[in-house]
Amino acid sequence: MTGMETQTFKVPDDKETMRHILRSVFDALNEKGYNPINQIVGYLLTEDPTYITNYGSARSMICKIDRDELMQVLVREYLFKDQ
């Protein structure tokens, strides 16, 4: 035993955390002159992180979100927005 413990990281899974991360990523992409919607959709479809800029730690932030869970939330919000 080396005295070192395994470090675990909590992946954000609540809707507000995902919203905050997605908004931060959107803002970073926008500031760098990209089309944020196209870039985020490209990432969601391919899971290729190069769609997301490193600027403002946007790439590392979006990688903390479970992509399938985010897509479920997006579809649910779109379908039931007015309910």
N, CA, C and O of each residue as an XYZ file, in Angstrom:
332
protein
N       0.848     -1.178      0.000
C       0.000      0.000      0.000
C       0.886      1.231      0.000
O       1.792      1.343      0.826
N       0.637      2.149     -0.912
C       1.471      3.336     -1.057
C       0.935      4.516     -0.270
O       1.593      5.555     -0.208
N      -0.217      4.393      0.325
C      -0.805      5.510      1.045
C      -1.612      6.433      0.145
O      -2.222      7.393      0.614
N      -1.612      6.139     -1.148
C      -2.377      6.970     -2.078
C      -3.724      6.306     -2.324
O      -3.811      5.093     -2.517
N      -4.758      7.112     -2.315
C      -6.079      6.588     -2.574
C      -6.496      6.928     -3.989
O      -6.059      7.933     -4.550
N      -7.339      6.094     -4.560
C      -7.872      6.367     -5.886
C      -8.767      7.589     -5.813
O      -9.645      7.685     -4.956
N      -8.535      8.505     -6.710
C      -9.336      9.715     -6.754
C     -10.474      9.513     -7.738
O     -10.260      9.041     -8.855
N     -11.682      9.868     -7.325
C     -12.829      9.749     -8.216
C     -13.346     11.134     -8.552
O     -13.182     12.082     -7.784
N     -13.966     11.232     -9.698
C     -14.519     12.499    -10.156
C     -16.003     12.312    -10.414
O     -16.416     11.317    -11.008
N     -16.792     13.258     -9.972
C     -18.235     13.211    -10.211
C     -18.525     13.852    -11.558
O     -18.149     14.995    -11.814
N     -19.193     13.104    -12.403
C     -19.601     13.620    -13.700
C     -20.918     14.357    -13.499
O     -21.851     13.806    -12.914
N     -21.004     15.595    -13.975
C     -22.253     16.335    -13.791
C     -23.421     15.625    -14.463
O     -23.324     15.210    -15.617
N     -24.521     15.488    -13.733
C     -25.648     14.780    -14.320
C     -26.965     15.521    -14.124
O     -28.004     15.070    -14.606
N     -26.934     16.636    -13.433
C     -28.190     17.338    -13.267
C     -28.376     18.355    -14.385
O     -27.414     18.835    -14.984
N     -29.623     18.664    -14.644
C     -29.981     19.499    -15.781
C     -29.367     20.894    -15.703
O     -28.911     21.420    -16.719
N     -29.347     21.494    -14.532
C     -28.802     22.846    -14.404
C     -27.293     22.874    -14.642
O     -26.780     23.821    -15.238
N     -26.591     21.863    -14.190
C     -25.152     21.785    -14.440
C     -24.889     21.623    -15.928
O     -23.989     22.258    -16.479
N     -25.675     20.773    -16.576
C     -25.512     20.598    -18.018
C     -25.819     21.901    -18.750
O     -25.118     22.263    -19.695
N     -26.860     22.603    -18.317
C     -27.225     23.876    -18.944
C     -26.085     24.889    -18.801
O     -25.748     25.593    -19.752
N     -25.500     24.953    -17.612
C     -24.399     25.885    -17.366
C     -23.193     25.551    -18.242
O     -22.596     26.442    -18.846
N     -22.838     24.277    -18.311
C     -21.697     23.862    -19.128
C     -21.972     24.137    -20.602
O     -21.123     24.680    -21.307
N     -23.157     23.761    -21.062
C     -23.493     23.967    -22.470
C     -23.475     25.451    -22.821
O     -23.019     25.827    -23.900
N     -23.964     26.287    -21.924
C     -23.958     27.737    -22.177
C     -22.528     28.274    -22.215
O     -22.208     29.122    -23.048
N     -21.674     27.794    -21.327
C     -20.275     28.222    -21.315
C     -19.562     27.807    -22.597
O     -18.777     28.573    -23.157
N     -19.840     26.593    -23.055
C     -19.255     26.102    -24.310
C     -19.766     26.937    -25.479
O     -18.989     27.329    -26.349
N     -21.068     27.209    -25.502
C     -21.672     28.051    -26.537
C     -20.978     29.415    -26.574
O     -20.602     29.892    -27.645
N     -20.810     30.036    -25.418
C     -20.185     31.356    -25.345
C     -18.740     31.332    -25.837
O     -18.311     32.237    -26.552
N     -17.990     30.300    -25.457
C     -16.592     30.196    -25.882
C     -16.505     30.044    -27.403
O     -15.672     30.684    -28.046
N     -17.361     29.202    -27.972
C     -17.371     29.019    -29.421
C     -17.738     30.318    -30.128
O     -17.136     30.681    -31.139
N     -18.719     31.001    -29.593
C     -19.167     32.267    -30.171
C     -18.054     33.317    -30.119
O     -17.826     34.038    -31.091
N     -17.375     33.396    -28.997
C     -16.280     34.364    -28.839
C     -15.143     34.106    -29.819
O     -14.468     35.039    -30.252
N     -14.932     32.842    -30.167
C     -13.856     32.499    -31.110
C     -14.306     32.612    -32.564
O     -13.519     32.358    -33.475
N     -15.570     32.992    -32.790
C     -16.047     33.208    -34.145
C     -16.640     31.996    -34.832
O     -16.908     32.035    -36.033
N     -16.846     30.924    -34.095
C     -17.467     29.727    -34.669
C     -18.990     29.858    -34.615
O     -19.523     30.703    -33.895
N     -19.678     29.023    -35.376
C     -21.123     28.905    -35.257
C     -21.367     27.891    -34.141
O     -21.219     26.689    -34.362
N     -21.739     28.356    -32.943
C     -21.822     27.459    -31.785
C     -22.815     26.309    -31.966
O     -22.544     25.189    -31.532
N     -23.949     26.569    -32.596
C     -24.948     25.517    -32.777
C     -24.385     24.405    -33.659
O     -24.483     23.226    -33.317
N     -23.795     24.782    -34.792
C     -23.223     23.775    -35.693
C     -22.113     22.970    -35.009
O     -22.033     21.753    -35.172
N     -21.274     23.643    -34.256
C     -20.155     22.963    -33.605
C     -20.653     22.001    -32.524
O     -20.154     20.881    -32.415
N     -21.618     22.427    -31.738
C     -22.145     21.563    -30.668
C     -22.871     20.366    -31.274
O     -22.712     19.243    -30.797
N     -23.664     20.592    -32.319
C     -24.348     19.485    -32.989
C     -23.316     18.515    -33.569
O     -23.478     17.301    -33.447
N     -22.279     19.027    -34.186
C     -21.210     18.162    -34.714
C     -20.609     17.305    -33.624
O     -20.377     16.112    -33.825
N     -20.354     17.901    -32.473
C     -19.810     17.139    -31.342
C     -20.805     16.076    -30.879
O     -20.428     14.926    -30.655
N     -22.067     16.458    -30.736
C     -23.069     15.503    -30.250
C     -23.248     14.319    -31.200
O     -23.445     13.189    -30.754
N     -23.180     14.573    -32.498
C     -23.357     13.500    -33.477
C     -22.148     12.574    -33.560
O     -22.301     11.372    -33.778
N     -20.953     13.122    -33.390
C     -19.740     12.336    -33.619
C     -18.949     12.003    -32.358
O     -18.146     11.070    -32.354
N     -19.172     12.752    -31.306
C     -18.386     12.693    -30.067
C     -16.907     13.027    -30.328
O     -16.024     12.632    -29.567
N     -16.666     13.756    -31.408
C     -15.317     14.210    -31.740
C     -15.081     15.544    -31.037
O     -15.681     16.550    -31.417
N     -14.218     15.574    -30.018
C     -14.023     16.796    -29.240
C     -13.394     17.946    -30.022
O     -13.398     19.084    -29.552
N     -12.854     17.665    -31.207
C     -12.241     18.753    -31.962
C     -13.275     19.732    -32.516
O     -12.911     20.798    -33.012
N     -14.553     19.384    -32.438
C     -15.595     20.342    -32.802
C     -15.663     21.493    -31.799
O     -16.199     22.557    -32.107
N     -15.124     21.279    -30.607
C     -15.213     22.251    -29.527
C     -13.841     22.864    -29.285
O     -12.846     22.149    -29.166
N     -13.794     24.182    -29.213
C     -12.543     24.893    -28.979
C     -11.998     24.608    -27.579
O     -12.751     24.303    -26.654
N     -10.683     24.714    -27.444
C     -10.063     24.636    -26.122
C     -10.215     25.951    -25.362
O     -10.031     25.999    -24.146
N     -10.549     27.003    -26.078
C     -10.679     28.332    -25.477
C     -11.650     28.283    -24.295
O     -12.744     27.728    -24.400
N     -11.241     28.863    -23.189
C     -12.076     28.905    -21.993
C     -12.349     27.537    -21.391
O     -13.318     27.372    -20.649
N     -11.522     26.567    -21.695
C     -11.688     25.180    -21.217
C     -12.980     24.536    -21.709
O     -13.486     23.597    -21.094
N     -13.512     25.046    -22.822
C     -14.790     24.549    -23.330
C     -14.738     23.058    -23.651
O     -15.681     22.327    -23.350
N     -13.651     22.607    -24.257
C     -13.559     21.195    -24.636
C     -13.561     20.290    -23.416
O     -14.255     19.273    -23.396
N     -12.801     20.646    -22.415
C     -12.771     19.791    -21.223
C     -14.104     19.836    -20.483
O     -14.507     18.842    -19.879
N     -14.789     20.974    -20.522
C     -16.098     21.069    -19.862
C     -17.124     20.175    -20.547
O     -17.840     19.431    -19.876
N     -17.203     20.238    -21.874
C     -18.243     19.456    -22.561
C     -17.978     17.961    -22.445
O     -18.912     17.160    -22.486
N     -16.728     17.585    -22.302
C     -16.405     16.164    -22.157
C     -16.840     15.610    -20.804
O     -16.864     14.394    -20.616
N     -17.183     16.479    -19.864
C     -17.670     16.043    -18.556
C     -19.140     15.652    -18.585
O     -19.641     15.021    -17.654
N     -19.825     16.027    -19.654
C     -21.248     15.729    -19.781
C     -21.427     14.411    -20.512
O     -20.778     14.164    -21.529
N     -22.307     13.566    -19.996
C     -22.659     12.345    -20.703
C     -23.474     12.738    -21.933
O     -24.566     13.293    -21.812
N     -22.945     12.451    -23.093
C     -23.538     12.885    -24.357
C     -24.947     12.339    -24.545
O     -25.835     13.079    -24.968
N     -25.173     11.074    -24.245
C     -26.508     10.483    -24.392
C     -27.508     11.145    -23.444
O     -28.645     11.423    -23.825
N     -27.083     11.392    -22.228
C     -27.962     12.041    -21.261
C     -28.308     13.464    -21.708
O     -29.451     13.901    -21.576
N     -27.321     14.175    -22.231
C     -27.571     15.533    -22.722
C     -28.582     15.509    -23.865
O     -29.493     16.336    -23.898
N     -28.435     14.575    -24.798
C     -29.379     14.504    -25.905
C     -30.783     14.169    -25.417
O     -31.763     14.682    -25.958
N     -30.891     13.314    -24.404
C     -32.201     13.003    -23.829
C     -32.842     14.246    -23.227
O     -34.030     14.497    -23.427
N     -32.055     15.019    -22.493
C     -32.572     16.245    -21.882
C     -32.996     17.231    -22.965
O     -34.058     17.844    -22.854
N     -32.193     17.393    -23.999
C     -32.525     18.325    -25.069
C     -33.828     17.943    -25.763
O     -34.672     18.804    -26.010
N     -34.000     16.660    -26.078
C     -35.216     16.211    -26.742
C     -36.420     16.378    -25.817
O     -37.480     16.841    -26.240
N     -36.249     16.000    -24.559
C     -37.340     16.135    -23.591
C     -37.754     17.602    -23.443
O     -38.944     17.917    -23.440
N     -36.772     18.493    -23.321
C     -37.077     19.927    -23.185
C     -37.772     20.455    -24.430
O     -38.695     21.263    -24.327
N     -37.349     20.017    -25.583
C     -37.953     20.481    -26.832
C     -39.406     20.007    -26.939
O     -40.296     20.777    -27.302
N     -39.630     18.742    -26.623
C     -40.965     18.168    -26.776
C     -41.967     18.680    -25.744
O     -43.147     18.855    -26.046
N     -41.491     18.915    -24.535
C     -42.405     19.259    -23.447
C     -42.197     20.682    -22.935
O     -42.518     20.988    -21.786
N     -41.665     21.539    -23.783
C     -41.342     22.915    -23.417
C     -42.537     23.675    -22.849
O     -42.389     24.406    -21.870
N     -43.699     23.517    -23.436
C     -44.881     24.283    -23.040
C     -45.744     23.588    -21.998
O     -46.810     24.097    -21.652
N     -45.321     22.461    -21.500
C     -46.139     21.730    -20.534
C     -45.671     21.955    -19.130
O     -46.252     21.411    -18.191
